Amino acid sequence: MDDQKPYLLPDDVGPENTRLINAFSDACMAGDDAEADRLRRLALFRPESLMALKIANGADHIRKRGYRTDLADRKYGHGWLDR
Amino acid sequence: MAGWIAEFQDALVVEFESVNDLGAPGALDRHKTARRKQWDMFQTIGGDGSLEDILTAEKNLLAFELTHYANSKAMSGSLTEALSDLTITQTLVETILDPSAYRAIDASHLRGKNRLNGLPRDEARQFFRSHGTRLLNLDKGRLDKLDKQIIDARRANMRTAEKSYIALQKTALGIEPQPLEQSRGRGVGRQI
């Protein structure tokens, strides 16, 4: 979809973010909660995942869990979390 | 927030990050492991029989499907409707704990077609059935074994949720549980 182009490859989504997401995934699957929690606050996850978490659990949930919203802010516009 | 839901959400995030580029090293393994974990958790939640947990897990998965996969108006509409009906069901699950509040719902479902074995066929009962059917329709040929196992577990959970909800309906309306599960007809045993 055309409207996805602006955020698909922003400057901060590169090998370093891939490394963080892979490490986060491995920590989750290994049940290493502390490491997963640390990496969850560093990685840039797909905007659709954050939107899904907001729909199912509310905006406060996103804040409490410490997700970075940079990509979602770009896709949905600033203030999306409270709309 | 219960620990399991955080774990479940992480498994969903991992699935949808890995599916983004399944050709990347390790992505297929992560994708499979994340879905296997979801399957395990759906089974555990269903086994525990907690209505709230079943609904919370289903809501999270539906929201991910809506934001990641809905690529047609029909699919988007169906998922949006399911999420909306699920939210109403969550509200009813709270309401039903207050018998006086639930008696008002009972009184607004008096017509025969709005009752099932003497109990209100309220929006929660309708959701469990319609969502079970929706999940059955998802069970198509081009899914892998794990996809089908997840759908089966979700369908089983809808049946479990309905049974738990029926028990709550009976408690709220003062109807004695019937051990043999044999209906004695509409309205029998109601003590309002």
Contacts between the chains, C-beta under 8 A, distances in Angstrom:
chain1	res1	chain2	res2	distance
A	18	B	24	7.4
A	21	B	17	5.1
A	22	B	26	6.5
A	22	B	30	7.5
A	24	B	14	7.5
A	25	B	14	4.4
A	25	B	17	6.6
A	25	B	18	6.7
A	25	B	30	4.8
A	25	B	34	7.3
A	26	B	30	7.6
A	28	B	7	7.5
A	28	B	10	4.3
A	28	B	11	6.8
A	28	B	13	8.0
A	28	B	14	5.6
A	28	B	34	7.8
A	29	B	14	7.0
A	29	B	30	7.1
A	29	B	33	4.9
A	29	B	34	7.0
A	29	B	37	6.9
A	36	B	10	6.3
A	40	B	10	7.6
A	45	B	13	5.8
A	45	B	17	6.5
A	46	B	16	6.1
A	46	B	17	6.4
A	46	B	20	6.6
A	46	B	68	7.7
A	48	B	16	7.1
A	48	B	64	7.7
A	48	B	67	3.9
A	48	B	68	4.8
A	49	B	12	7.2
A	49	B	13	5.2
A	49	B	16	5.3
A	49	B	17	7.4
A	49	B	64	6.8
A	49	B	67	7.3
A	49	B	68	7.4
A	51	B	63	7.8
A	51	B	67	4.7
A	52	B	12	7.4
A	52	B	60	7.2
A	52	B	63	3.9
A	52	B	64	4.3
A	52	B	66	6.9
A	52	B	67	4.4
A	52	B	68	7.2
A	53	B	9	6.3
A	53	B	13	8.0
A	53	B	60	7.5
A	53	B	63	7.2
A	55	B	63	4.2
A	55	B	66	7.0
A	55	B	67	7.2
A	55	B	83	6.8
A	56	B	56	7.8
A	56	B	59	4.6
A	56	B	60	4.4
A	56	B	62	7.5
A	56	B	63	4.0
A	56	B	83	7.9
A	57	B	9	7.8
A	57	B	60	7.2
A	61	B	1	7.6
A	64	B	1	8.0
A	65	B	6	7.4
